[in-house]
Amino acid sequence: MIKCLDCKKQLSKWAEKDTKRCKSCSKKGKLNPSAIHRGVAHWNYRIKIKKICSYCNKKLFIHKSQIRKNNFCNIICRGNWLALHIIGVKHHSYKTPKKCKCGNILSRRKYNVCRKCCKEKNHPSYVHGNGYAPYPLEFNKVFKEKIRTRDNHICQNCGKAGTHIHHIDYNKQNCKETNLITTCNRCNTIANFNRDYWFAYFTYLMED
C-alpha cells in the first residue's frame, strides 16, 4: 500500500501511481499554488490585489482570478454604475427627458403635454370636462353586444373588426340605438377630435 510522505496515511486504492501525498497534505504550504510563501503560516491564505471600485472609488482587495469580474464593492454600486452608463446620462445614446410646461417629465417624447395639463381648460382638446363621467345603467354588456351584432362586429368607418361602441352626439346619457355605432379602437380615438365632422359623417351613415 502507498503511504503519504508527510502524514504517513494510507492512500486510497483509486489513487494514481505517481501520487506521493494525500489531498490534505498536497494543499499545505509550498505545494498549494494559491498560497504566499513569504513567512505566512496559514496555508489557505490567498493572493489578493488592491483595486478601486469603479463607482464609489473605494479600495478593494480582490483575488487574482477575479480581477475581470469584480470591479465594484457591492451590488448597489454595480446597479448605480449600470444605470449611468447603459441607461443613464453617460450612455452615448442618452437623450434628455422631455418635460411639460408644468415641469413634469413626459412618459414619451412624442407627447407635448402631461395628463394633468390635458384635463385643464386651456388644452386645445378640452371640450366640457365630462370625459370621465360614468355611463348609465342601460349601457351594459348585453346592450353593447346587441349593437355589435347589428353592425356585424365591423367598424363602420374602416371596415375592420370593431369592438367599441361610439356615441355619435358625444352624450353618454343618450343610449338610443340610432345614436350608437360600432367602431374599432383606432377610429374611436380619432373620432374624439374634429367632432363636428365625425358627428355629421356618422349621422349620414346611420340614415342610410
C-alpha positions as CSV (number, residue, x, y, z in Angstrom):
1,M,0.0,0.0,0.0
2,I,1.2,3.5,-0.8
3,K,1.6,5.9,2.1
4,C,1.7,9.7,2.3
5,L,5.2,11.1,2.8
6,D,4.1,13.8,5.3
7,C,1.3,12.2,7.5
8,K,2.0,8.6,6.5
9,K,-1.6,7.7,6.0
10,Q,-2.5,5.0,3.5
11,L,-3.7,6.4,0.2
12,S,-6.9,5.0,-1.4
13,K,-6.6,2.2,-3.9
14,W,-8.1,4.6,-6.5
15,A,-5.2,7.0,-6.3
16,E,-2.8,7.2,-9.2
17,K,0.6,5.6,-9.1
18,D,2.6,8.8,-9.3
19,T,0.8,10.4,-6.2
20,K,3.0,10.7,-3.1
21,R,0.8,12.8,-0.8
22,C,-2.9,12.8,0.2
23,K,-5.2,15.6,-0.7
24,S,-4.9,17.5,2.6
25,C,-1.1,17.4,2.6
26,S,-0.9,18.4,-1.1
27,K,-2.7,21.7,-0.3
28,K,-0.4,22.8,2.5
29,G,2.5,25.2,2.4
30,K,4.6,25.5,-0.7
31,L,2.6,22.8,-2.5
32,N,-0.5,25.0,-2.6
33,P,-0.4,27.1,-5.8
34,S,-2.6,29.9,-4.3
35,A,-0.6,30.4,-1.1
36,I,2.0,33.0,-0.3
37,H,5.5,31.7,0.6
38,R,6.8,34.8,2.4
39,G,6.5,33.6,6.0
40,V,2.7,33.2,6.1
41,A,1.8,30.4,8.4
42,H,-1.8,29.7,7.3
43,W,-1.8,27.6,4.1
44,N,-5.2,28.8,2.9
45,Y,-4.2,32.5,2.6
46,R,-4.7,33.6,-1.0
47,I,-3.2,36.3,-3.1
48,K,-5.2,39.4,-3.1
49,I,-4.7,42.5,-5.2
50,K,-5.7,46.1,-4.5
51,K,-8.3,47.6,-6.7
52,I,-10.6,50.6,-6.8
53,C,-14.4,50.5,-7.1
54,S,-15.4,52.0,-10.5
55,Y,-18.4,53.8,-8.9
56,C,-17.6,54.9,-5.4
57,N,-13.7,54.8,-5.7
58,K,-13.3,52.7,-2.5
59,K,-10.3,50.4,-2.2
60,L,-10.9,46.7,-2.7
61,F,-8.9,43.5,-2.1
62,I,-9.8,41.0,-4.8
63,H,-8.4,37.6,-5.6
64,K,-6.2,37.4,-8.6
65,S,-8.5,35.2,-10.6
66,Q,-11.5,37.7,-10.1
67,I,-9.9,40.8,-11.5
68,R,-12.0,41.0,-14.6
69,K,-15.3,40.0,-12.9
70,N,-15.3,42.2,-9.7
71,N,-14.9,45.9,-10.3
72,F,-17.4,47.0,-7.6
73,C,-17.5,46.8,-3.9
74,N,-21.1,45.6,-3.7
75,I,-24.3,45.0,-5.8
76,I,-25.6,48.6,-5.2
77,C,-22.5,50.2,-6.8
78,R,-22.8,47.9,-9.7
79,G,-26.5,48.8,-10.3
80,N,-25.8,52.5,-10.0
81,W,-22.9,52.2,-12.5
82,L,-25.1,50.4,-15.0
83,A,-27.9,52.9,-14.6
84,L,-25.5,55.7,-15.6
85,H,-23.5,54.1,-18.4
86,I,-26.1,51.8,-20.0
87,I,-29.4,53.6,-19.4
88,G,-28.4,57.0,-17.9
89,V,-26.6,60.2,-18.6
90,K,-23.2,58.8,-19.5
91,H,-24.5,56.5,-22.3
92,H,-23.7,57.6,-25.8
93,S,-27.3,57.4,-27.0
94,Y,-28.8,59.1,-23.9
95,K,-31.4,61.8,-24.6
96,T,-32.5,64.3,-22.1
97,P,-36.1,63.6,-21.0
98,K,-38.8,65.9,-22.4
99,K,-40.7,68.0,-19.9
100,C,-44.1,69.6,-19.9
101,K,-44.7,73.3,-19.2
102,C,-45.6,72.4,-15.6
103,G,-42.3,70.7,-15.1
104,N,-43.4,67.0,-15.1
105,I,-41.4,64.6,-17.2
106,L,-43.3,63.1,-20.1
107,S,-43.5,59.3,-20.5
108,R,-43.0,59.5,-24.2
109,R,-41.1,62.0,-26.3
110,K,-43.9,62.3,-28.9
111,Y,-46.2,63.9,-26.3
112,N,-46.0,67.7,-25.6
113,V,-48.4,67.8,-22.6
114,C,-48.7,65.6,-19.5
115,R,-52.0,64.1,-18.3
116,K,-52.7,66.7,-15.7
117,C,-52.4,69.5,-18.2
118,C,-54.7,67.7,-20.7
119,K,-57.6,68.0,-18.2
120,E,-57.2,71.7,-17.9
121,K,-59.4,74.2,-19.8
122,N,-56.5,75.7,-21.7
123,H,-55.7,72.5,-23.5
124,P,-57.0,72.5,-27.2
125,S,-58.7,69.1,-26.9
126,Y,-60.6,70.1,-23.8
127,V,-64.4,70.1,-24.5
128,H,-66.6,70.0,-21.5
129,G,-64.7,68.0,-18.9
130,N,-67.2,65.2,-18.7
131,G,-64.9,62.6,-20.4
132,Y,-64.6,60.6,-17.1
133,A,-68.3,60.8,-16.3
134,P,-69.9,57.3,-15.7
135,Y,-72.1,55.7,-18.3
136,P,-75.8,55.0,-17.5
137,L,-77.0,51.5,-16.3
138,E,-78.7,50.9,-19.7
139,F,-75.3,50.9,-21.4
140,N,-74.3,47.4,-20.3
141,K,-72.6,44.4,-21.9
142,V,-75.9,42.9,-23.3
143,F,-76.8,46.2,-24.9
144,K,-73.4,46.6,-26.4
145,E,-73.4,43.1,-27.9
146,K,-76.8,43.8,-29.4
147,I,-75.4,46.8,-31.3
148,R,-72.3,44.9,-32.4
149,T,-74.4,42.1,-33.9
150,R,-76.5,44.8,-35.7
151,D,-73.3,46.1,-37.3
152,N,-71.9,42.5,-37.9
153,H,-68.9,43.3,-35.5
154,I,-67.4,45.5,-38.1
155,C,-66.1,49.1,-37.8
156,Q,-68.4,51.4,-39.8
157,N,-65.5,53.7,-40.7
158,C,-62.6,51.5,-41.9
159,G,-64.3,48.0,-42.2
160,K,-62.0,46.2,-39.7
161,A,-63.2,44.2,-36.7
162,G,-65.0,46.6,-34.3
163,T,-65.3,46.2,-30.6
164,H,-66.1,49.7,-29.3
165,I,-69.5,51.4,-29.2
166,H,-69.3,55.1,-30.1
167,H,-71.9,57.8,-29.2
168,I,-72.5,59.9,-32.2
169,D,-73.6,63.0,-30.4
170,Y,-70.9,62.5,-27.7
171,N,-73.6,62.4,-25.0
172,K,-73.1,59.4,-22.7
173,Q,-76.6,59.6,-21.4
174,N,-78.2,59.3,-24.9
175,C,-78.2,55.5,-25.4
176,K,-80.6,55.2,-28.3
177,E,-79.8,52.7,-30.9
178,T,-79.7,55.4,-33.6
179,N,-77.1,57.3,-31.6
180,L,-74.7,54.3,-31.3
181,I,-72.3,52.9,-33.8
182,T,-69.6,50.2,-33.8
183,T,-66.0,51.3,-34.3
184,C,-62.5,49.9,-33.8
185,N,-60.1,51.2,-31.3
186,R,-58.3,53.5,-33.8
187,C,-61.4,55.1,-35.2
188,N,-62.9,55.6,-31.8
189,T,-59.9,57.7,-30.7
190,I,-59.8,59.6,-33.9
191,A,-63.5,60.5,-33.6
192,N,-62.7,62.5,-30.4
193,F,-61.0,65.1,-32.5
194,N,-62.8,67.3,-35.1
195,R,-66.1,66.3,-33.6
196,D,-68.3,68.3,-35.9
197,Y,-67.0,66.4,-38.9
198,W,-67.5,62.9,-37.3
199,F,-70.9,63.8,-36.0
200,A,-72.1,64.7,-39.5
201,Y,-70.4,61.7,-41.0
202,F,-71.8,59.1,-38.6
203,T,-75.3,60.5,-38.7
204,Y,-75.2,60.3,-42.5
205,L,-74.2,56.6,-42.2
206,M,-77.0,55.8,-39.8
207,E,-79.6,57.5,-42.0
208,D,-78.5,55.4,-45.0
